[in-house]
Amino acid sequence: MVKYKDNTKMPSIRKEEQPFFMSTIVNDLLRWKTVTQQKVKEQRCLPYTRLNTENTTPAEIQRPYYSHSKHGRLARLLSLFVTLCLLHASCVTAEHVRELEVSEGVPIGHQIGFIGEFSHGVDSGPPYLIVPVPGSGVDTDLAIDHTTGEIRTKVYLDRETRASYSLVAIPLSGENVRVVVRVLDENDNAPTFPQPVMNIEFPENTPRDVKRTLNPARDLDLGQYNTQRYNIVSGNVNNAFRLSSHRERDGVLYLDLQINGFLDRETTPGYSLVIEALDGGSPPLRGQMTVNITIQDVNDNQPIFNQSRYFATVPENATVGTSVLQVYATDTDAGENGLVEYSINRRQSDKEQMFRIDSQTGLISVNKPLDFETKELHELVVMAKDHGEQPLETTAFVSIRVTDVNDNLPTINVIFLSDDATPKISESAKPGEIVARISVNDPDSKAEYSNVNVTLNGGDGHFGLNTRDNIIYLVIVSQPLDRESQSNYTLSVVATDNGTPPLHASKTIYLRVTDINDNAPEFEHEVYHANVMEVADPGTSVLQVTAYDLDEGNNSAVIYALADTPETHAEWFQIDPHTGLITTRAHIDCETEPVPQLTVIAKDNGHPPLSSTATVLVTIHDVNDNEPIFDQSFYNVSVAENEAVGRCILKVSASDPDCGVNAMVNYTLGDGIKQLAEFEVRSATGEICIASELDYEKRNSYEFPVIATDRGGLSTIARIKIQLTDVNDNRPVFYPREYNVSLRETASASASTTPIVAVVATDADAGRFGAVTYRIVSGNEAGIFRIDRSNGEIFINRPNMLSVRTQPMHVLNISASDGGGLRSSAGAMGFFGIIGA
């Protein structure tokens, strides 16, 4: 009895119900993919294409719920039963294989093929129940249409990731179709070395064809797309290396580096090869690796001297340790193989060990005192040996010649020609005067004075050396001397013989220049200034002067004195002859001489004595006991009213009998005159100046005091009167300007003598500039009217010409002029109306 998972018994099927259930089998099979996959996994029927259903119960098989309106549950059970039978039948029947191919990297959705294509008669065709092999990636990478059997790519395929896909397709006939989709390789991977740089070493004596295995390149592609060959791209200097390769069973093309020639570290210490691996694609893909090759040194080079023979000379008096010569050898090997040490072959040369050599530097030096007379030439055999395990060596020959030396110095004898035979000379000595006599001798010379040259150094050109016979030398004065500029000279007499090498002897002369009285005393200042109070008592200190004399001894001792100058009252003062302190001798008077001038004399004790002078100005500070005095007590001045502001019209002057600052006077206007704005006084000069514009017509005279005050506060007063003079600066002005008069046309005969009206104009000026004259400017062309020029009265000159009918109105324009010729700016208008009789 087969049971389902819900433990329901499997019912029997009646004969009349079989057609109904069989009609649903095809549809149910298409929906049983899940059940089949599970059974394949459990029974491992594939790839042997057998499904083992002998031990499978209905409860172990699950399918989507299938319902029927009439026989739902019964039909489902029967369908499952029939399906199990069909599956069992298919497992025991033969299996068909369908192989498909597709290139890796094709686009998503690419059609691979159909399951039943070209398989007519093998299976019954779609629809299929698809059962992927577990782990084959069919579900994730392929899209299979079970209704048509079409297979397409669902993702980009990569052969290196998955090379094939397997599945089982079950048609309605129940036969198994095993489908294998093989992914064809494309050249999509370049050969890759496991590391970009590889370091190896070869000793430089490595034989030809020796191999060194290198890391091979790996290519994930197959066949011809795998690594096919290797090349050296660069760095193979002189074609020193070549490559060889071989493929082993694992498919990897293994790589060896072989020596192609002879290696020499001294020529090429290293190589940097760039090796590339190429696959068989078209074009091929490449990968590169750098191989750094270090050539290891071997001791294959012996030291080489830079000269095969060396020559040197050394004087016989060379001291022990004196350097003579340095040999030099080089070894082109490296490290210890290239280190060179030097030695003297004592078995073949220099058995007396007169010389030694520094093993590191090759410096040959004197080891024992030399003697030219004993041995003149020394022949040395010098060896240079490297530090290799089997050291190599070479030799060189060194010839050292010992030279004779001049070993006696010349002697110098100096005799000074001064009065006491000491090294001195007067600063008054003239050029050419002899200072000393010099003689020399060389013990090495057979002649007493021969083979010696004498020179004189020092003295800044003031001294020279003379000789007539190269036997006796004279030190002479070459330039004038001045002890005050330089009192001592250091001279060096050098005697040189003609030996080889020449010897030098020297003698130093410390020459002193003696003084003469050639400098007068000098004051610190040419003019001194001092101050003293007028009330100072005799003996009061005024000033101390100082003078210096550049000479020495008595020539520099200074005595002070005052010159007798009565005109400057020098008798008021005295000076200490040794200290230069000036003091008062008597009472002084500022009013008599405010600034006495003294002449101080400084004289030295030379023979003859020299002197110089300086001037001392003594300012006597006054006691303010006098007030200022004006040169006149009253000042009177006339000023035109049109004088410009700022012009000074008067200068007052006051003097003060006091001296110094007490005699200085300042000027001010007296108190109570502050309201006077027209004038001001300049305090320092006493000038009276115009401060604002003057106007004669407003005010024609001024009188005010001026005060003179000294610095001590004493003052005096003077009076000033200023009279303004008039200028013609005003024009006549009519007032009123219009005059209206009515006249009868039958005027009486007296109208020509009786004024009918008088016009009036005034002028603010005075005198003749204020006198006004009148005249009729216009409107009187017929001469009917006349005007009195002096008073402005208007008369009828022709009464009979007045007519109301002919001219009822007469208008006269009248002007006024002053005595200076200024005319009124605006004239007066006279309106005369004529009325009937």
Beta strands, then each sheet from edge to edge (+ up, - down):
strand 1: 95-103
strand 2: 111-114
strand 3: 129-132
strand 4: 142-145
strand 5: 150-153
strand 6: 164-170
strand 7: 176-184
strand 8: 197-203
strand 9: 211-214
strand 10: 227-234
strand 11: 241-247
strand 12: 253-259
strand 13: 270-279
strand 14: 286-296
strand 15: 304-305
strand 16: 309-315
strand 17: 323-326
strand 18: 329-330
strand 19: 340-344
strand 20: 355-357
strand 21: 363-366
strand 22: 377-386
strand 23: 393-403
strand 24: 411-416
strand 25: 424-426
strand 26: 434-441
strand 27: 452-457
strand 28: 463-467
strand 29: 472-477
strand 30: 488-497
strand 31: 504-514
strand 32: 522-523
strand 33: 527-533
strand 34: 541-544
strand 35: 547-548
strand 36: 558-562
strand 37: 573-575
strand 38: 581-584
strand 39: 597-604
strand 40: 611-621
strand 41: 629-630
strand 42: 634-640
strand 43: 648-651
strand 44: 654-655
strand 45: 665-669
strand 46: 679-681
strand 47: 687-690
strand 48: 701-710
strand 49: 715-725
strand 50: 733-734
strand 51: 738-744
strand 52: 757-758
strand 53: 761-762
strand 54: 772-778
strand 55: 785-787
strand 56: 793-796
strand 57: 809-818
strand 58: 828-835
sheet 1: 1+ 7+ 6- 3+
sheet 2: 2+ 5- 4+
sheet 3: 8+ 14+ 13- 10+
sheet 4: 9+ 12- 11+
sheet 5: 15+ 18-
sheet 6: 16+ 23+ 22- 19+
sheet 7: 17+ 21- 20+
sheet 8: 24+ 26- 29+ 28-
sheet 9: 25+ 31+ 30- 27+
sheet 10: 32+ 35-
sheet 11: 33+ 40+ 39- 36+
sheet 12: 34+ 38- 37+
sheet 13: 41+ 44-
sheet 14: 42+ 49+ 48- 45+
sheet 15: 43+ 47- 46+
sheet 16: 50+ 53-
sheet 17: 51+ 58+ 57- 54+
sheet 18: 52+ 56- 55+
end
